[in-house]
Structure formats: structure tokens, C-alpha cells
Amino acid sequence: MIIKRTITAHLQELATQFPVVAVMGPRQSGKTTLVKETFAGYAYVTLEDLDKRSAAQQDPRGFFATYAQHSGLIIDEIQEVPELLSYMQGIVDQAYRPGYFIITGSQHFLMYEKITQTLAGRIALLTLLPLSVQELRGANMLPEDFASLFIKGCYPRLYSQPISVQTWCSNYISTYVEKDVRQVLNISDVIAFQGFLKLCAARIGNLLNYADIARDAGISLNTAKSWIAILQASYIIKLLPPYYKNFNKRVIKSPKIYFNDTALVCSLLGIRTAEELHTHPLKGALFESFVISEMFKHNYNHNKTPQIYFWRDVQGHEIDVVIEKSYNHVVPVEIKAGMTFSDNFFRELFAWREITEQETLPLYVVYGGNENLQRKEGRGFCWNSVEALLSEIYGS
């Protein structure tokens, strides 16, 4: 079954405006299915195929000539032969054909470096993360409770095939380390990196302290920074930056660490069932990570650059999410895993109102229950209504 992706309309629109459109995202997020379904008449080649990769590396001009008569060309996993981007520049400059090249990649920083050098002004970029709650609901595949969703995660393969979640996650992590990490960092000690990945999972929702995680992993500070960079660039983790505009030195300026999908975190932490998740000490952090991931999906799926932060001051006040709609117009959101709504959920939001002197600011909470609520203090949105919350905030 093909699950309809929200980003499709923006992909089609950009293909009428740019000669090259890139769809970036983690492995197995559905990039290949998306582009093949959207551009069914195009020729398709994946550079994961050793023969195709060899042909592209040895004779780039001949490689492109092979597909010159087609209405368009999809090149999957372009990061395998990034030098092809330079040859694309010459092709698109010779003849303007909107949407002729559709490329995908699972390592954003490799693509970005090449794009800035060769295809600036000629290429549009989209980011596709795993399935959103809205997409799962549209396909009638959304689990009834958030714990079950967290265990299964949102990668499309787990909804299209009868496969063990634990088997899939284990293979995903192993393949990711072997293909992406070794390719970029030339890591010889795979076991050490996988241990580092587990340490990151155990710190989900916490401030990132490079020295602390380097010490626990038994690696150097620079190595820890390098490994965090590759995890973020390949869409495994998300570093949420702090919001400190218009604040003095009282605010914390270290990022928080989250993951783009909960199934991988649960697998790394050894959480196998919904019952285990409900009693796990990191349940709240996992819930935060899920909601924040949904917020990023909403922005990416609507071709917007996410302006999403957290806020904490040295006095201990903290807001889980600060959404910057425009300069000097921000909306705070609290995230609570509790399934029973409490007016105490608004406590930190009241403190934000007082500190920022915005007494009429709307207050929002996302919680683990199943009902959207209106209180005199503000609005409460359940875990599967993040899309509705963001539509209200963004006015869309």
C-alpha cells in the first residue's frame, strides 16, 4: 500500500520551477517511493547499484547521455557519486528543463557542500522525514495510543510489510553504521560507535554536553563532536537549539538532543513493549522527542524552514518548545506525557508570560491524553493533534 505523503504537492510545484529538485531525508523514510510515484514517467537509477555507480564514476558524460531522451531522470542516493552534481550544472545550463533531474540523498551535509559549489540557484531542496501522524491517520494506520506508536515508530517499511520492529530497527542501525558512518568518517571501531549511539539515546531530552558524553564513551572531545555531526547530518538525531533572542546572559545556550524517530530510540534503550515504555524513566523525554519531530515534519512537509527552539534560564524556568513565527513573534508550547490533563501544565507558560511581559499571549500544551481541551488558562492538544495545534499557530 502506498501511503499518501503531504509533501507531494510541494514536490510537484518545485519541479515546475527548478531544473533540479532534491529530496533529502534519512534512509527508509520513503524518498524513493515518493519520487517514483510522483514522476512515474521518468527514468530511474539508484547509485546503490554497484554497476550504475561504477558507470557514473568512470564516465559521467556517458552516464547522462544514456538517459538524455527520457522526459526526466531520477537519481537515487546521489551522495554515492556527488561529483555528478558538477556535470548536472553544465546540462541544466545548456537547456532549461524544469524538473528534469529529481535526486535523493540521505546525507544532507555532503549534498549541501556540493550544491553550494555547483547548483546554487538551480536546485530546490525538500526534506522528507518518516511518516507523520496525519499521514498515518489518512491511511487508517495510526495506533490508538502513543506508546504503541512510539514502539513501532514511523518508518514506512514497518507499515507496508509484516516485519518485526526489533529486527527492522537492529538491521537499520547496523546498515546505517556500515554504509553511512563508515563512508564519511572511516570509522574502524563500529562497536564503539554503536555504544556512542546508545549513550545518545540515554540522553534524549537532555542538554548536550560533549565533554560528558565523550568521557562516558571513552573517546576524545573532537571525536564526540564529529560523531554527533554525522548523526545529525544523516537525520538520526535532532539538536534543538535554545532560544535566546532578546534575553540576557541568564539563559542556557547549549542545545538539547532528540531523535527523529522513537522506534530507534526504544530499540537502543531496550524498550520492547508499550507497557515497558509507560514505566520507563525516559517516557517524558520520548514524548517530547515525538512531538518535536512532528513539528519538524509539519514544517518540512509544507516546504518551510523550521524555526523551533527550547528555552531555559539559569533560574530553572523552562519552555519545551518556542516556535518563532516571525521576528519578535514567538509562541511557547509545553509538552507533557501525562494522559490526565492538569492545569499545572500551564505553570511554566505563566512564568514565560511574566518574564516576557506578554500577558495576553495564547498558551498551548500538548499532552498524552485523547481529547483536545479548552481551559481558561489556554488550550490543551492531545498527542495525535499536533497538526491541529500547528495549523492554529501558523494560521494554516
FENLINVEN-V534379 format. One record per pair of residues at least 24 apart in sequence whose ideal C-beta (glycine too) atoms are under 7 Angstrom apart, sorted by sequence separation. I is the first residue (numbers start at 1). J is the second residue. If there is no record, write none. Layout:
((I J) (I J))
This chain:
((43 67) (57 81) (60 84) (130 154) (236 260) (262 286) (265 289) (5 30) (56 81) (78 103) (130 155) (131 156) (235 260) (364 389) (8 34) (12 38) (61 87) (75 101) (78 104) (79 105) (130 156) (295 321) (341 367) (11 38) (43 70) (53 80) (60 87) (64 91) (72 99) (73 100) (77 104) (78 105) (79 106) (192 219) (262 289) (42 70) (47 75) (48 76) (53 81) (56 84) (72 100) (73 101) (74 102) (75 103) (76 104) (77 105) (79 107) (82 110) (262 290) (341 369) (5 34) (42 71) (47 76) (48 77) (77 106) (85 114) (89 118) (292 321) (319 348) (336 365) (338 367) (339 368) (340 369) (349 378) (8 38) (41 71) (42 72) (43 73) (44 74) (45 75) (46 76) (47 77) (72 102) (85 115) (89 119) (92 122) (259 289) (318 348) (338 368) (339 369) (2 33) (42 73) (43 74) (45 76) (46 77) (47 78) (79 110) (88 119) (196 227) (200 231) (208 239) (258 289) (317 348) (333 364) (334 365) (335 366) (336 367) (337 368) (346 377) (42 74) (48 80) (79 111) (82 114) (86 118) (261 293) (288 320) (336 368) (341 373) (343 375) (346 378) (39 72) (47 80) (78 111) (85 118) (89 122) (260 293) (319 352) (331 364) (333 366) (47 81) (85 119) (193 227) (258 292) (317 351) (343 377) (2 37) (39 74) (200 237) (36 74) (317 355) (35 74) (341 380) (185 226) (32 76) (291 335) (185 230) (207 252) (184 230) (208 254) (207 254) (208 255) (288 335) (208 256) (287 335) (181 230) (207 256) (208 257) (206 256) (287 337) (205 256) (206 257) (240 292) (204 257) (205 258) (284 337) (180 234) (203 257) (204 258) (238 292) (256 310) (283 337) (204 259) (238 293) (200 257) (238 296) (42 102) (251 311) (252 312) (204 265) (251 312) (252 313) (251 313) (252 314) (331 393) (39 102) (250 313) (201 265) (250 314) (243 309) (35 102) (201 268) (202 269) (242 309) (243 310) (20 88) (201 269) (240 308) (241 309) (242 310) (243 311) (35 104) (240 309) (242 311) (325 394) (198 268) (240 310) (242 312) (323 393) (197 268) (20 92) (32 104) (19 92) (31 104) (107 180) (106 180) (291 366) (19 96) (107 184) (19 97) (21 99) (204 282) (19 98) (27 106) (243 322) (18 98) (26 106) (205 285) (17 98) (19 100) (20 101) (21 102) (22 103) (23 104) (24 105) (25 106) (204 285) (287 368) (16 98) (19 101) (204 286) (15 98) (16 99) (20 103) (22 105) (205 288) (15 99) (24 108) (205 289) (204 289) (24 111) (22 111) (298 387) (173 264) (295 386) (172 264) (294 386) (298 390) (34 128) (169 263) (169 264) (291 386) (295 390) (31 128) (170 267) (30 128) (165 263) (169 267) (20 119) (29 128) (29 129) (22 123) (24 125) (29 130) (166 267) (20 122) (25 127) (19 122) (20 123) (21 124) (22 125) (23 126) (24 127) (25 128) (18 122) (25 129) (18 123) (23 128) (18 124) (155 261) (166 272) (17 124) (154 261) (153 261) (155 263) (153 262) (14 124) (153 263) (152 263) (153 264) (14 126) (150 262) (151 263) (11 126) (151 266) (10 126) (150 266) (7 126) (151 271) (7 128) (151 273) (151 274) (109 233) (108 233) (6 132) (29 155) (30 156) (107 233) (148 274) (151 277) (28 155) (107 234) (147 274) (150 277) (3 131) (6 134) (106 234) (6 135) (28 157) (145 274) (5 135) (147 277) (4 135) (129 260) (130 261) (147 278) (3 135) (4 138) (3 139) (150 286) (1 139) (150 290) (146 287) (28 172) (146 290) (27 176) (3 156) (3 159) (1 160) (133 294) (132 294) (129 293) (132 297) (129 296) (129 297) (132 301) (129 300) (127 300) (126 303) (26 234) (26 235) (25 235) (26 236) (146 368) (26 260) (146 383) (142 384) (133 384) (133 386) (134 387) (133 387) (10 302) (10 303) (7 301) (6 301))
